Amino acid sequence: LKLQTGMIFTIEPMINAGKRFIKQLGDGWTVVTKDHSLSAQFEHTVLVTPTGYEVLTLSEGSPQSPSLIMA
């Protein structure tokens, strides 16, 4: 699939306290860890623009990306 202007997609990382293995439940939507460990998920919605991209879920008051936060 080649990204084209006007396409919108989401990036949805999942961070698990246990192992990385997951399973999708019968509803076709819910995802859980196979070892039943706690997990956290967040997402960004991204629009492909003629010059690159725009993160639609960011706003002026949004926290910085985790990769930019200094410990």
N, CA, C and O atoms as a MOPAC input file, in Angstrom:
PM7 MOZYME 1SCF
protein

 N      0.84800 1    -1.17300 1     0.00000 1
 C      0.00000 1     0.00000 1     0.00000 1
 C      0.89200 1     1.23400 1     0.00000 1
 O      1.75800 1     1.37600 1     0.86300 1
 N      0.68900 1     2.10500 1    -0.94400 1
 C      1.44400 1     3.35200 1    -1.01000 1
 C      0.57800 1     4.45900 1    -0.42200 1
 O     -0.57100 1     4.64300 1    -0.82400 1
 N      1.14400 1     5.19800 1     0.54000 1
 C      0.40200 1     6.30700 1     1.13500 1
 C      0.20700 1     7.41000 1     0.10700 1
 O      1.12800 1     7.76100 1    -0.63100 1
 N     -1.00800 1     7.95200 1     0.07000 1
 C     -1.33700 1     9.01200 1    -0.87000 1
 C     -2.00000 1    10.16500 1    -0.13100 1
 O     -2.62300 1     9.97200 1     0.91300 1
 N     -1.86000 1    11.35800 1    -0.68000 1
 C     -2.47600 1    12.55000 1    -0.11000 1
 C     -3.95800 1    12.30300 1     0.16100 1
 O     -4.68300 1    11.77900 1    -0.68500 1
 N     -4.38900 1    12.69100 1     1.36100 1
 C     -5.78900 1    12.54300 1     1.73900 1
 C     -6.07800 1    11.29900 1     2.56300 1
 O     -7.12200 1    11.21000 1     3.20800 1
 N     -5.16400 1    10.34300 1     2.54700 1
 C     -5.37000 1     9.14500 1     3.36800 1
 C     -5.20700 1     9.49400 1     4.84500 1
 O     -4.41200 1    10.36100 1     5.20800 1
 N     -5.96500 1     8.81000 1     5.68000 1
 C     -5.87700 1     8.98200 1     7.13000 1
 C     -5.67600 1     7.60300 1     7.74200 1
 O     -6.34500 1     6.64200 1     7.36100 1
 N     -4.74600 1     7.51200 1     8.69500 1
 C     -4.51000 1     6.23800 1     9.37600 1
 C     -4.16300 1     6.51000 1    10.83600 1
 O     -3.89600 1     7.64900 1    11.21800 1
 N     -4.17000 1     5.46000 1    11.64000 1
 C     -3.80500 1     5.61200 1    13.04800 1
 C     -2.56400 1     4.78700 1    13.35500 1
 O     -2.31300 1     3.74800 1    12.74400 1
 N     -1.80200 1     5.27800 1    14.31300 1
 C     -0.66500 1     4.55900 1    14.87500 1
 C     -1.06400 1     4.24200 1    16.31000 1
 O     -1.34300 1     5.15100 1    17.09300 1
 N     -1.09300 1     2.95400 1    16.66100 1
 C     -1.63200 1     2.53300 1    17.95200 1
 C     -0.67300 1     1.59200 1    18.68300 1
 O     -0.89500 1     0.38100 1    18.68800 1
 N      0.38500 1     2.12000 1    19.29900 1
 C      1.29400 1     1.24200 1    20.04300 1
 C      0.63900 1     0.71300 1    21.31700 1
 O     -0.21900 1     1.36700 1    21.91100 1
 N      1.05800 1    -0.47500 1    21.72000 1
 C      0.56500 1    -1.11600 1    22.93900 1
 C      1.78200 1    -1.47800 1    23.77700 1
 O      2.69500 1    -2.14600 1    23.29200 1
 N      1.79900 1    -1.04200 1    25.02600 1
 C      2.90800 1    -1.32200 1    25.93700 1
 C      2.40300 1    -2.31300 1    26.97400 1
 O      1.41900 1    -2.04800 1    27.66500 1
 N      3.07600 1    -3.45500 1    27.08400 1
 C      2.63700 1    -4.51600 1    27.98500 1
 C      3.58700 1    -4.65700 1    29.16500 1
 O      4.80300 1    -4.55100 1    29.01100 1
 N      3.02100 1    -4.89900 1    30.34900 1
 C      3.83400 1    -5.14500 1    31.54100 1
 C      4.47000 1    -6.53300 1    31.48200 1
 O      5.51000 1    -6.76400 1    32.09900 1
 N      3.85900 1    -7.44800 1    30.75400 1
 C      4.37500 1    -8.81600 1    30.63900 1
 C      5.00500 1    -9.04600 1    29.28400 1
 O      5.74800 1    -8.20700 1    28.77500 1
 N      4.70200 1   -10.17700 1    28.71500 1
 C      5.25900 1   -10.54100 1    27.40800 1
 C      4.52900 1    -9.81000 1    26.28700 1
 O      3.45800 1    -9.24100 1    26.50100 1
 N      5.10700 1    -9.82700 1    25.10100 1
 C      4.57500 1    -9.06400 1    23.97200 1
 C      3.42000 1    -9.74800 1    23.25800 1
 O      2.78100 1    -9.12800 1    22.40700 1
 N      3.13500 1   -10.98400 1    23.56900 1
 C      2.15000 1   -11.75300 1    22.81400 1
 C      0.72200 1   -11.32900 1    23.15400 1
 O      0.37200 1   -11.15300 1    24.32100 1
 N     -0.09300 1   -11.16800 1    22.11100 1
 C     -1.46700 1   -10.69100 1    22.27200 1
 C     -2.42500 1   -11.61600 1    21.53100 1
 O     -2.00900 1   -12.45300 1    20.73000 1
 N     -3.71200 1   -11.45100 1    21.81100 1
 C     -4.73500 1   -12.15200 1    21.03600 1
 C     -5.92000 1   -11.22300 1    20.84400 1
 O     -6.21100 1   -10.36700 1    21.68000 1
 N     -6.58700 1   -11.41500 1    19.73100 1
 C     -7.77900 1   -10.63000 1    19.41600 1
 C     -9.00000 1   -11.44600 1    19.82700 1
 O     -9.10700 1   -12.62600 1    19.49100 1
 N     -9.92100 1   -10.81300 1    20.55700 1
 C    -11.11200 1   -11.50400 1    21.02100 1
 C    -12.13200 1   -11.65700 1    19.90200 1
 O    -11.98500 1   -11.07100 1    18.82900 1
 N    -13.15800 1   -12.44200 1    20.15900 1
 C    -14.15800 1   -12.79100 1    19.16100 1
 C    -14.94700 1   -11.62700 1    18.60300 1
 O    -15.56500 1   -11.75000 1    17.54500 1
 N    -14.93800 1   -10.48200 1    19.30400 1
 C    -15.67600 1    -9.32500 1    18.78700 1
 C    -14.95700 1    -8.66300 1    17.61500 1
 O    -15.49100 1    -7.74700 1    16.98800 1
 N    -13.72100 1    -9.14000 1    17.31700 1
 C    -12.96600 1    -8.59600 1    16.19200 1
 C    -12.35500 1    -7.23200 1    16.45800 1
 O    -11.81100 1    -6.61000 1    15.54500 1
 N    -12.43600 1    -6.76000 1    17.69400 1
 C    -11.99400 1    -5.41300 1    18.02500 1
 C    -11.04900 1    -5.40100 1    19.22400 1
 O    -10.01000 1    -4.74000 1    19.20600 1
 N    -11.42600 1    -6.14500 1    20.26700 1
 C    -10.68500 1    -6.11800 1    21.52600 1
 C     -9.41700 1    -6.95600 1    21.42800 1
 O     -9.43700 1    -8.07900 1    20.92400 1
 N     -8.30300 1    -6.38600 1    21.92200 1
 C     -7.02600 1    -7.08500 1    21.95600 1
 C     -6.58000 1    -7.15800 1    23.41100 1
 O     -6.62800 1    -6.16100 1    24.13200 1
 N     -6.14400 1    -8.34800 1    23.84100 1
 C     -5.65700 1    -8.54700 1    25.20800 1
 C     -4.31000 1    -9.25200 1    25.15200 1
 O     -3.96100 1    -9.86900 1    24.14600 1
 N     -3.55400 1    -9.15300 1    26.25100 1
 C     -2.29100 1    -9.87200 1    26.32800 1
 C     -2.58200 1   -11.33600 1    26.62300 1
 O     -3.48900 1   -11.65200 1    27.39300 1
 N     -1.80900 1   -12.22800 1    26.00700 1
 C     -2.02200 1   -13.66300 1    26.22100 1
 C     -1.72200 1   -14.06600 1    27.66000 1
 O     -2.33700 1   -14.99400 1    28.18500 1
 N     -0.77300 1   -13.37000 1    28.30800 1
 C     -0.44500 1   -13.72400 1    29.69100 1
 C     -1.28500 1   -12.93900 1    30.70900 1
 O     -1.03800 1   -13.01500 1    31.91200 1
 N     -2.26400 1   -12.19700 1    30.22500 1
 C     -3.19300 1   -11.40900 1    31.05400 1
 C     -2.49700 1   -10.31900 1    31.86900 1
 O     -3.01100 1    -9.89400 1    32.90400 1
 N     -1.33000 1    -9.86500 1    31.40600 1
 C     -0.63400 1    -8.77700 1    32.09000 1
 C     -1.30100 1    -7.44600 1    31.74200 1
 O     -2.03000 1    -7.33700 1    30.75600 1
 N     -1.03600 1    -6.44900 1    32.56800 1
 C     -1.56700 1    -5.11600 1    32.31100 1
 C     -0.94000 1    -4.54100 1    31.04700 1
 O      0.19600 1    -4.86300 1    30.70100 1
 N     -1.68900 1    -3.69400 1    30.37000 1
 C     -1.16400 1    -3.04700 1    29.17200 1
 C     -1.76200 1    -1.65100 1    29.05100 1
 O     -2.78200 1    -1.33800 1    29.66300 1
 N     -1.10900 1    -0.83000 1    28.25400 1
 C     -1.59900 1     0.51800 1    27.97400 1
 C     -1.49500 1     0.74200 1    26.47400 1
 O     -0.59000 1     0.22500 1    25.82000 1
 N     -2.42200 1     1.51300 1    25.94000 1
 C     -2.46000 1     1.77400 1    24.50700 1
 C     -2.81900 1     3.23400 1    24.30300 1
 O     -3.63700 1     3.79000 1    25.03600 1
 N     -2.20800 1     3.84700 1    23.31300 1
 C     -2.60600 1     5.18900 1    22.90300 1
 C     -2.53500 1     5.24700 1    21.38900 1
 O     -1.98400 1     4.35100 1    20.75000 1
 N     -3.08200 1     6.27900 1    20.83100 1
 C     -3.04600 1     6.36200 1    19.37200 1
 C     -2.97200 1     7.80300 1    18.90400 1
 O     -3.34000 1     8.73800 1    19.61400 1
 N     -2.48700 1     7.94300 1    17.69400 1
 C     -2.53400 1     9.21100 1    16.97500 1
 C     -3.17600 1     8.95600 1    15.62100 1
 O     -2.95400 1     7.91700 1    14.99900 1
 N     -3.96700 1     9.91000 1    15.17700 1
 C     -4.56700 1     9.86200 1    13.85000 1
 C     -3.75100 1    10.77900 1    12.94800 1
 O     -3.52400 1    11.94300 1    13.27700 1
 N     -3.31600 1    10.25600 1    11.82200 1
 C     -2.38500 1    10.96700 1    10.94400 1
 C     -3.00800 1    11.13600 1     9.56000 1
 O     -3.53400 1    10.18300 1     8.98400 1
 N     -2.94100 1    12.35800 1     9.03500 1
 C     -3.39900 1    12.68900 1     7.68900 1
 C     -2.18600 1    12.82900 1     6.78200 1
 O     -1.22900 1    13.52100 1     7.12900 1
 N     -2.21700 1    12.17800 1     5.62300 1
 C     -1.15600 1    12.33400 1     4.62800 1
 C     -1.46600 1    13.59400 1     3.82700 1
 O     -2.54200 1    13.71600 1     3.24100 1
 N     -0.51700 1    14.53100 1     3.80400 1
 C     -0.69500 1    15.80600 1     3.10700 1
 C      0.20100 1    15.84300 1     1.86500 1
 O      1.06100 1    14.97700 1     1.70400 1
 N      0.01400 1    16.82200 1     0.99700 1
 C      0.86900 1    16.91800 1    -0.19700 1
 C      2.35300 1    17.09400 1     0.13900 1
 O      3.21600 1    16.72500 1    -0.65700 1
 N      2.65000 1    17.65700 1     1.31500 1
 C      4.04700 1    17.91000 1     1.67400 1
 C      4.55600 1    17.00800 1     2.79400 1
 O      5.69500 1    17.16700 1     3.23200 1
 N      3.74800 1    16.07600 1     3.26200 1
 C      4.19200 1    15.20400 1     4.35300 1
 C      3.01300 1    14.63800 1     5.12500 1
 O      2.26400 1    13.80600 1     4.61400 1
 N      2.85500 1    15.09800 1     6.36500 1
 C      1.77600 1    14.57900 1     7.20300 1
 C      1.35300 1    15.61700 1     8.23800 1
 O      2.07000 1    16.58200 1     8.50300 1
 N      0.17900 1    15.40100 1     8.81300 1
 C     -0.31400 1    16.21100 1     9.92300 1
 C     -0.90100 1    15.25100 1    10.95000 1
 O     -1.73100 1    14.40600 1    10.61600 1
 N     -0.46400 1    15.38700 1    12.20500 1
 C     -1.01100 1    14.56200 1    13.28400 1
 C     -2.28100 1    15.24700 1    13.76400 1
 O     -2.22000 1    16.28400 1    14.42500 1
 N     -3.42600 1    14.67400 1    13.43700 1
 C     -4.71400 1    15.31000 1    13.71700 1
 C     -5.07200 1    15.28900 1    15.19500 1
 O     -5.85500 1    16.12700 1    15.64400 1
 N     -4.52900 1    14.36700 1    15.95300 1
 C     -4.86900 1    14.24800 1    17.37000 1
 C     -4.00100 1    15.11800 1    18.26600 1
 O     -4.19400 1    15.11400 1    19.48200 1
 N     -3.06500 1    15.85400 1    17.71400 1
 C     -2.26700 1    16.78800 1    18.50800 1
 C     -2.96400 1    18.13600 1    18.55900 1
 O     -3.57900 1    18.56400 1    17.58300 1
 N     -2.86700 1    18.78300 1    19.67200 1
 C     -3.37200 1    20.14400 1    19.79300 1
 C     -2.31000 1    20.98000 1    20.49000 1
 O     -1.31800 1    20.44500 1    20.98500 1
 N     -2.51300 1    22.26300 1    20.52800 1
 C     -1.51800 1    23.15600 1    21.11300 1
 C     -1.20300 1    22.78900 1    22.55800 1
 O     -0.06300 1    22.95600 1    22.99200 1
 N     -2.16900 1    22.30100 1    23.30600 1
 C     -1.95500 1    21.96000 1    24.70700 1
 C     -1.55900 1    20.51400 1    24.94900 1
 O     -1.45700 1    20.08900 1    26.09900 1
 N     -1.33200 1    19.74900 1    23.88400 1
 C     -0.99700 1    18.32900 1    24.04800 1
 C      0.36600 1    18.15500 1    24.69500 1
 O      1.26800 1    18.96700 1    24.49000 1
 N      0.51400 1    17.08200 1    25.48700 1
 C      1.84500 1    16.79600 1    26.03400 1
 C      2.80200 1    16.43800 1    24.90700 1
 O      2.38000 1    16.04300 1    23.82000 1
 N      4.08500 1    16.58000 1    25.17600 1
 C      5.08700 1    16.23000 1    24.17700 1
 C      5.06700 1    14.73000 1    23.92000 1
 O      4.60000 1    13.94400 1    24.74400 1
 N      5.58300 1    14.35800 1    22.76300 1
 C      5.75900 1    12.94900 1    22.43400 1
 C      6.67000 1    12.31500 1    23.47500 1
 O      7.61900 1    12.96000 1    23.92000 1
 N      6.41200 1    11.05900 1    23.88300 1
 C      7.27200 1    10.41800 1    24.88000 1
 C      8.74200 1    10.42400 1    24.49600 1
 O      9.59700 1    10.48200 1    25.37900 1
 N      9.06400 1    10.36700 1    23.21800 1
 C     10.46400 1    10.36600 1    22.80300 1
 C     11.13000 1    11.71700 1    23.04300 1
 O     12.35800 1    11.81000 1    23.01700 1
 N     10.34000 1    12.76400 1    23.27700 1
 C     10.89600 1    14.09900 1    23.48700 1
 C     10.94000 1    14.50000 1    24.95800 1
 O     11.51900 1    15.53300 1    25.29500 1
 N     10.34700 1    13.71200 1    25.82400 1
 C     10.31300 1    14.04300 1    27.25000 1
 C     11.63800 1    13.65800 1    27.88100 1
 O     12.10600 1    12.52900 1    27.73000 1
 N     12.23800 1    14.60000 1    28.58700 1
 C     13.51800 1    14.35000 1    29.24600 1
 C     13.26300 1    13.87700 1    30.67100 1
 O     12.46900 1    14.47600 1    31.39500 1
 N     13.93200 1    12.81000 1    31.06900 1
 C     13.76400 1    12.27500 1    32.43500 1
 C     14.53800 1    13.12100 1    33.42400 1
 O     14.52500 1    12.83700 1    34.62200 1

